[in-house]
Amino acid sequence: MEFLNHFGGVFEPISFMLLLVGTIGGLILGATPGLSPTMAVALLIPFTFQLAPTQGLILLGAAYTSTVAGGAVSAILLKIPGAPANIATSLDGFEMAKKGEGARALHLSFLSSGVGGIIGVLLLIFLTPLLAKWALAFGPSHLFWLAILGVTVIGSLDSKSFVKGLLSGCIGLWLSMIGYDDIQGAQRFIFSSSLTGGINIIPALIGLFAIPQVLDMFAKGRRNAEIETVQVPKQSIMDSARELGRSGRALSIGTIVGSIIGLIPGVGGQIAGLVAYDQSRKFSKHKKKFGTGHSEGVIAAESANNAMVGPSLVPLLTLSIPGSPTAAVLLGGLLIHGIFPGTDLFDNHPKVAWTFINSMLVGQVLMVIFGIYTATWAARIARAPQPIMAAAVMVLALFGSYSVQQSMSDVYIMLTLGVGMFFLEKFGFSAAPLVLGLILGPIAEANFIQGALISNAQNGPLEYFLTGPLNIFLVVLVIASVGYSFWTNMLEQKETTLEAGAKS
């Protein structure tokens, strides 16, 4: 219970002020398309140079936590995920906003983020030594199978067609191969100078989700757009809290999945959100409602991506291994102040370590308070006329794409992918499986090649990838996921056929 001895440090005037600034600033940055949690933390590092180590980490930790949650604002209201971790949130959140339920979706988003985030930080506090040993057990073969497990989710993300979901995922996997191979340096599918550096996930994310929506708004014209302007009913926070309580299954699945995936180095919140969304859908009694504006989809996704935050710091603080790109930036913030994370961190710098962790716990509560306070007026964005909305979304898309690397190539890629997705949607394809393929491709490929190189010095790739308790467990999960997806797809097709027969 040593963390209680350093809890008061969070409420020192300067520390608490920095916590407030980091939380509010993180919500704003998170809601801005293109500014991922990693970029937000990196932008704040120069401001910590003149601060004490504890104060600097409080600012960075608060920004990390609230940026992940803040990305849900643009995901729900504009269908532009503020960060890759909010992809799954947009699937049902935007549909809720279109129905005039944007405030309700935002309330549920921040409440579930708070619950998941608090549990994730509590795991960081109480189970750090045990979880660190478990995280260290993951090697290239296990990360490869974990990526393949994510690939099996692709088909079920598109509720309209299992086959089209898989095809969308395959397109994403192909797009992830464009550029230079990170391991061997081979050139692949570079048919334009803009593709030399490959396809960055942030411009791709913005293009695939935002541009089809913008084109659709412009295609409808001013008259129809004004007719479709929605009203925003008042939403009680108590009603949202009661609804969250009734959605215990989705909240539990999201929190558990996010905590486990956050612990695994190199995976990230985007996979946590999508896997939690998929598992929540599979275990739900209302599978067909997912993707149509079902609150359980928002709850599962947001509880997962914030539950990931705490466990992702376990490998960093105990083993000096960043569990996510944002954790890698936080590692830089520690090193700048002469603090080296590892097994001796809690012995040599207990005040810095425990005050930082405690601030993340308090930051989750502040994030919920400020997020809910702004939810009602933020939801009024849905009332804007569609031509104005389309122009605003287009500006945000251009700004977000360019700001990632200050490169016009990213803008060209964003626009090209967006126009292509606009036409693919006309044929029933979905953006979510495509994005998941784009995310998982590099993870699966890099770990497969690393595993193959390691296996050459051992007993061959078959033994390396298919033996060991963890490998076998993950392979069984992959097979079970594929089998369950096919089974549920067949049941849905059978139900659809019976319904069509009954109507005729």
Secondary structure, DSSP 4 states (H G I P E B T S, - for coil): -GGGGGGGGGGSHHHHHHHHHHHHHHHHHHTSTT--HHHHHHHHGGGGTTS-HHHHHHHHHHHHHHHHHHHHHHHHHTS--SSGGGHHHHHHHHHHHHTT-HHHHHHHHHHHHHHHHHHHHHHHHHSHHHHHHHHHT--HHHHHHHHHHHHHHHHHH-SS-HHHHHHHHHHHHHHHT-EE-TTT--EES--SGGGTT---HHHHHHHHHHHHHHHHHHHHHHHHHHHTPPP-----HHHHHHHHHHTHHHHHHHHHHHHHHHHSTT--HHHHHHHHHHHHHHH-S-GGGTTSS-HHHHHHHHHHHHHTHHHHTHHHHHHS--SSHHHHHHHHHHHHTT---STTHHHH-HHHHHHHHHHHHHHHHHHHHHHHHHHHHHGGGGGS-HHHHHHHHHHHHHHHHHHHHT-HHHHHHHHHHHHHHHHHHHTT--HHHHHHHHHHHHHHHHHHHHHHHHHHTTT-HHHHHH-SHHHHHHHHHHHHHHHHHHHHHHHHHHHHHHHHHHH-
